[in-house]
Amino acid sequence: MYMSNNSSSNMIYLDHAATSPMRPEALKAMQAALETAWGNASPTYPPAQYAKSQLDLARTTLADSIHAGWHDIFFTSGGTESDNWALIGAAEAMQEKGRHIVVSAIEHHAILNTCEYLASRGFEITYLPVDREGFVNPAELARVLDARKDTILVSIMMANNEVGAIEPVKTLCKYTQDHGALFHTDAVQAYGKLPIDMAEVPVDLLSVSAHKIGGPKGIGFLYIRKGVQIQSLIHGGNQESGRRAGTEDVPAAVGFAAAARAAMAQMATEQSKEQALQQYFYEEFRQRFPDAVWNGPLPDGVTGQEEKRLYNNLSIAFPGLETETLLINLDLAGICASGGSACTTGALDPSHVIMAMSDDPAIAKGTIRFTLGAENTREEIDRTIAMLAETVERLKKAE
């Protein structure tokens, strides 16, 4: 379960894809580390070596969580840095072989904006389309790889942050590696919700962030498969085996590892609860809003299929209404939700994810994302649906 410090007991937090409250296990571990593991992990005297021992334990715990070796885990400041490092580092290391990179059209802006930067440096980017549910077609990737022998890197997210679509990463990875290119996946939303096994899905590079699973902000990791060579993004000291400079934040790493242990131990329980709430929300939504649009795959509990959509994600659209207006009304009622990626808050453009799926600005401009957490209840869903219905009816009358 998560810690909650809501200023109002009536507040309903339904934006866990943006961030999650700190898990008590992570908070306790991090507080202890702040008191005892305060040393710089690089020198050889006792406080430093104790800090290093705690850093090594955290690294091993995180490696175990994805069935990887500890030497393949490199701490970063979070998902954005991990994505930047994966793309820029791989592109610079592989540029003598080619300068072509493939990503999906629905990647997080940490990927898309990095691709824009690489394009300005002479790399060519191909953006793979997705279907109406948000899935990349492996056959489309195969076609691009066959046509472009100069492809050096493919980056496809494991699960989409806006609509929860779980991509066929295992197949996409195999196609990519069979063509001699590196495969990166942004697992920021998937980590802690889906089992990840590097032996089963042997990606070359994988990005993770701590605060999405109830860990501290400002820390994440990049998994770099043994033998994969990428250039460093941050230069300075010899930390992280000489691949990522900067004094490591040991207490944050300890808190991250504690959150990961708790997330893995509680994954099945949290999935069962959140999936039931997701299905309940979907059924109530369909009854109350027959003219609204459901974005992305149907919940697994509705279709009976497994691992098509993240079990805590709901994305709905009210064509003709504005996302910002809907969110303001929900906020005034104490309900926390978002219009899509939390990293694009304040942007006036419609969601690039919804546009890639539907090419309908009315849907993209009227979309709300709700993402569930372990502490949410059916009563909160009922209150949210009721307030949403009241808001939609009032706004439609005002048109």
N, C-alpha and C positions, 0 to 999 in steps of 0.2 A: 504494500500500500504506500501511498504518498503522504508527505507532510502537507498541510494546508494552513496558510496564514491569511486567508481571505479577510478583507476588512469588513465585509458584510456576510453574515451567515446566510443571506438570501441570494448571494451571487452564485451563478451557475457557470462553471468553467468548462467550455466545450471547444477548446483550441489547443489540444495537446500536441498536434503536429507542429505548432509554433514553438512550444516549449512545455515541459512538464514540471510540476512541483518537485522539489527535492525529495528523494526517498529517504526515510529515516535512517536506513542503513548507511547511505552515502553521507548524510550529514554527520552522523556519529563518527564514522571513520575519518572524515575530513577534519573534524574538530580535533580529534586525537592527533592526527598527523601535523596539524598546525602547531601543536604544542611540542611534539617530540621529533618530528622529521623536518625540522626547519633548516637543516644544513644544505649547502650547495652539494649536489651529488657528484661533482667532478673530483675534488681533492681526495687525499688519502687519510686524513685524520678522522677520529671516531665519529663526530657529528656528521661529517660528509658521508662516511661509509654507511652509517645507519640510514641516512636519507637515500643513498643508492640502493640499499637492500630493500627499502620500501618501494622504490621506483621499480626495481626488478620484479618484486612480487606482483605489483600492479600490472606490469607488462605481461607477465606470465598468465595472470587471470584473464586478461583481455584476449590474449592469444588462444587460451583454452576455450573461450566463448565462441570462437569461430573455427576451432579445431585446426589451429595453425601453430607454427613455431614461434617462440618468444622473440627470436631474432628478426622476425618479419614484421614486427609491430613498431611503428615510429610515431611518437607523440607529436601532435600539432596543436594549433590554437582552436581547432574545430573543423566542421565540415567544409567550410568555404576554403580554408587554407589547404585542406587535404585534396579537394577537387582541383584547385589551382596548381598545386604541386604535381599531382598526377598528370594533368594535361600538359603543362608547360615543361615539366621535367622529362616526360616521355618524348614530347615533340623535339626538344633540343637534343636529346640523346639519340634519336632515330632519324634526324633530318637528312643524313647522308644517304639513307635508304629510300626516303620519299618524304613528301610534305603534304600528304592527304590524310585527313582525319574525318571520322564518321561519328555523328551523335544523333540522338533522336530529337524531334522537334519539341518535345515536352520536358526536356531536362530543366533542372533548377537553374536559376540565373548564375549561380556560381560556376556552372559549366558553360552556359550560353555566352555569358560576358567574357569568360576566358577564351572561348573560341573566337569572339570578335577581336580580342587582343592578338591571338595567334594569326588570324587572317591579316591583321595589319602588319605582321612580321613576315608575310609571304606564304603562309600555309593556306591550303584550300580546305574548306569545310563542306561536307555533305550532310544535310539534315534529313534524316529518315522520317517519312510520314507515319502517322498512327491511324488506326481505325476509329470508329465512333465510340468505342469503349476505352480507347487510350492505349491499345496494344501495338507494339512494333511487330511487323510481319518478318519472321526470320528469312523468308524467301526474298524479300526486298533487300535485306542486308547481303545475302548471298549474291544477288544480282550486282550490287554495287562493288562488292569485293572482286567478283570475276572481271568486272570492267576496269577496275582501278588497282593495278598491281602495285602502285606506289602508296597504297594505304599503310600507314604505320601504327594507327591507334583507332580503336572504337570505344566509345563511352556511352553506355546505356544504363540508366538508373535501375536499381533492383525493384523499387516500388515508387510510384509517383506520389509526390507530396500533396497534390491538389485533389486528385480523384481516386487515389489508392490502387490503381491498376498495378498488378504484380507482373512484371515483364518476364518473358521466357529466357532468362539470363543464361541458363545452362546451355541451351541450343545456340544462342547468339555468341556466347564465349567460344564454343567449339568451332563454329564457322570462322570466327575471327582468327583464332590460333592456327587453324588449318591453313590459313592464307599467310601465316607468318607475321601477323600484326599483334600488337599488345591489346588486351581487353581490360578496361576499367569499368567499375560499377560504383555509382553513388548509392551506398546502402544506409544513408542517414535515416530514412523513414522505416526501412525494413529491419534494421538491427534492433534486437530486443522484442520483436514481434514475430519474426520468421526464423526458423532454424537456419543457420548459415554454417556450412561445412566446406572448408577449402579443398577437401579431398573429393567431395561430390561436385562442386562447382569451382574448378581451379582457375579462378580469375587471376590476372596478373597484378591488378591494383584495386583496392577497395577502400572507400572513404566512410568514416563513422564519426558521429558527434555525441558527446556525453549528455548534453542537456535534454535531448529528445527522450532519454530513458530514465529521467529522474536523477541525473548526475549534475555536476557543476557546469556552468557556462565557461567558455574560454578554453576548452580542451577537447581534443578528439584524437583520432589516429588515422594514419594511412598504412594499410597493409601493402607491403611490397613483396611479392613472391620471390623466394630465394633464386638468385641468378638473374633477376630482372634489373637492368641498369637504367636509372633515370638520373637526370641532373638535379642538383640541389636547388631549392628555391630561395632559401635564406642562408646567407654566408656569414661566417664568424668563427666561433669555436668548434670544437670537435664533438659536441654533444650528439646523441642519437647515432652512435657509430660513425660520426663524421658526415652524416647525411642531412642533418637539420640543426643548424646552430641556434644557440640560445639556452640559458639556464632553464632546466626543466622545472615545472611547477609540481613538486612532489605531492603536496596535499591534494591538489586537484586530481592528479593521477590516482591517488589512493581512493578518493571519493568516486571517481569514474569506475574503478574496479569494483568497489562495493556496490554501486548501482548496477553494474553488469551482472554480478553474482546474483543479486536479488531479482533482476529482470529475467535471467535464465531460469532460476528456481521457480518463479511465479508465472512463467509464460503461459502454461496450460490453463491455470486458474484465471488469469486475466483475460486470456483469449475467450474462454467460455462465457465469462460475464459480459465482456464488451461485445462479443458477437451476438449474444442474445439481445442486448440493448440496441445494437445496430439494426437487427432484423425487426425489432419492435418499432423503432423509429421509422424504418422504411414502410412498414405496414400502415402505421398511423399517417405518415406523409401521403401515401397513395390514397387513403380514404378522405383526408381533409383537403388535399390540393390536387384534384384530378387533372387540372390544366398545367400544372408545373412540370418541370423537366428533371429527370434523374440523370446526373452526369456520371459516366463511367460504368463499370460492370455492376450487375446486380450483386447484392450481398451473397456470400457463399451459402449462408443459411437459407436463402430463398431458392437458389439454383440447385443446391445439393452438391455443387462442385467445390473442390478444395483449392485454396491459394490462387484465386483470381483477383480478389480485392482485399486490401488490408481491412481487418475486422473492426477497426475503430474509426474508419473514414466514411463520411457522408457528404456528398456534394449535390446540391439542388439548385435549380434555377427558376426564376420567375420572370419570363420574358415580358418586357414592357415596364418593369420596375428596375430601379437602380440599386446595385449592391450597397453603395455607401449609405443610401437612405434606409435600407433594411437594417444594416448593421448599427446605425445610430439609434434606431428605435429599439433594437434588441439590447444595446448597451444601456440605454436609459432604463430598461427593465431588469438590468443586472445579469444579462446573458452575454457571455464572452464567446464570440465566433469570429470568423474571418471571411474575406472574399476570395481567398486562395492562398498563395504563399505569403507567409508573414513577412518575408523579405521584400515584398513589393507593395507594402502598405503605403498609401499616399499616391501610388501610380494611377494615372487617369486612363491609361490604355486598358482595354479588355484583356482578360487572362489569355496568355499565349497558349496555355494548355487546352482550354476550352475551345479556342479558335482553331487549334490544330485538329481537334476532334469533330467539331461541328461546323466550323466556318460561319457561324451565326452570331453576329455582334450582340443581338438581343439576348441570347442565352449567356454569352460571356459577360455581359454587363449586368446581368441580374443574378449572378451565382453567389451562393453562400456555402462555405465549408464548415461543417461541424466535425470535430475529431474528439473521440471519447477517451476517457481514462478510467483507471480502476476504481476511482472514488465516485464516479457518476452513478445515479440511481434512475429507476423507472419514473419516479415522481418528478425528477428534474426534466426528463424527456417530455412528460406530460405538460409541465409548465412551459417548456420551450415551444412545443407544438401549439399550445393554446395562445401564447403571446405572438407567435409567428402568424397564426391564422387571423388574430385580431389586427395585427399590423398590415398584413396583405389586404384584408378587406377594406381597411380605412384608406390605404393608399390608392387602391383601385377606385374607390368612390370619389377620391379627390382629383382623379384624372380628368 
